[in-house]
């Protein structure tokens, strides 16, 4: 029993020693916390001091830029400041304005008008206006100084202070009336000065000033953003430290402390592995549900173009979209054309003339109730076609009239079919399915959205008419020629159709085609292929013709800030075979002067003006010296989603295709993640892989078409409850009705 008591005593002593050690550790940690709190307060004061002058400076620069880019009307301002009494205008802006201030401003206006009349020279008038700006702004600053003193007095004095009502009334008068009126007058006077100055300066000089001011403003805004970001971060840290101090001793003494601290990286990896494990075994619909829930919960993070591409393109194969789609409306028009031609050919001249007269009446005095739809067309191309055919219909020659009637009738049918929806046209094709031989129907299904419902053969894409001997029979000749022309003429029209309708019309795509789909959904129609993209982005940067922030740019990236969501990334590479016209790298230089040429090392000899090649001597077969020639080409394009911090460091998320030489299981379209540093390096000279980033802000989004393609009830095949998409609807009301 004595031994047992001794054991308990030793255990108690060990526990006391452990508690003492933990308490000492707690005190040490608390000292660190208090020291950090003090550092935070010092840094917050320093940040506030540095921020204080930047905000008004940015506002001043923004106002100056606004006046330079959109100057006010000079004549209107001259008339305003020449007016003897501006009481009506002042009361319209601030109804509470009192007569003494009105009288004072009228006197100032008169003094300004009188002094402007002394000289008609713009330089003299500009000096006069500048002097008045200084004097009027001085009065405004006096009011601001008075208001600041009143606020200090009111803050420091007790609620019962006898002068409080009087001081509060005066402060309100300054803030809501006098100060507001004075600020508006100074702003107008500055606008008067800017408008007069702009009327006398060359455009090139103005553009130079605008560029300088934009650069200065961007630098200040960047500083403001950095200071604000740091302020938010350390304020959050201070708040966390304060919360940590509440009940800190009890929590510290009762919390298990592992031998080795768990790092944020380890937690992130564990969470990622746990999430990946939760997806195992889920089918396509369950995974779509996961994606939709993300979109609805964080709509700001997932723009519409990205939602569309994830839903409709993820997993699609890497292969050219060319030849994967042909317009079913065009097919109906081509199929109907021989029938129209035969019908009119069978008519006698008198009937043709009668029909021509009816067409003339229908087109020269169109009636919505009776005229063909084409007679009411507003589209320029269709009106042009009508203007080609009507003179033939009016011709005195019977054969010319017949030809004009035939062409106009075919155009009427084509126009009417073109106004139908894709689903309506597919319905028409299905209704006449029995009129097509199997070989023709397989080809129609392969190239139209009918493949979604009508495909029965797992090898449907491998089918060709050559595999069907009956397609070359005499009786199939006409239909085969129609289908061949239809397929050939529509080979590359998928791009135009997707830009117009945003429907899912291709079943495969390569890198630049995937990126072009993304840009269509962002409201733009970039040129096809890789070669023209750099000049397209550079052109918009120079033209400054697309509003939005950030402004259009084309640059060689140097930091994560260059990877704006929706931007295109374009990579270069030297290859051993001469590229085609859509791949070759044409010489182009960024605004900062960065071109396509790599830093020259040893061994390679470079040549280039419009295009760039290089050569070197290498040892070939039988130890003979041979010349290796390479051409620089654009090799790949991707679309930026975001730059994010991960357990592996900073990563760039992109929407793109895997390269075609990747494993077939992963050589497809989707979201990819690569380290940021990989984008910022050119690689070694032999594996030169420089990239450029081009960006334009979103244009006019095709909301109606996108809403049809993001019909969540149709995608998820279940009813959607309003509560599920409440946050989503606030951001995208055009999509959710």
Beta strands, then each sheet from edge to edge (+ up, - down):
strand 1: 317-318
strand 2: 508-509
strand 3: 553-555
strand 4: 568-575
strand 5: 605-608
strand 6: 612-619
strand 7: 625-646
strand 8: 649-657
strand 9: 669-675
strand 10: 691-695
sheet 1: 1+ 2+
sheet 2: 3+ 10- 4+ 7- 6+ 5-
sheet 3: 3+ 10- 4+ 7- 8+ 9-
end
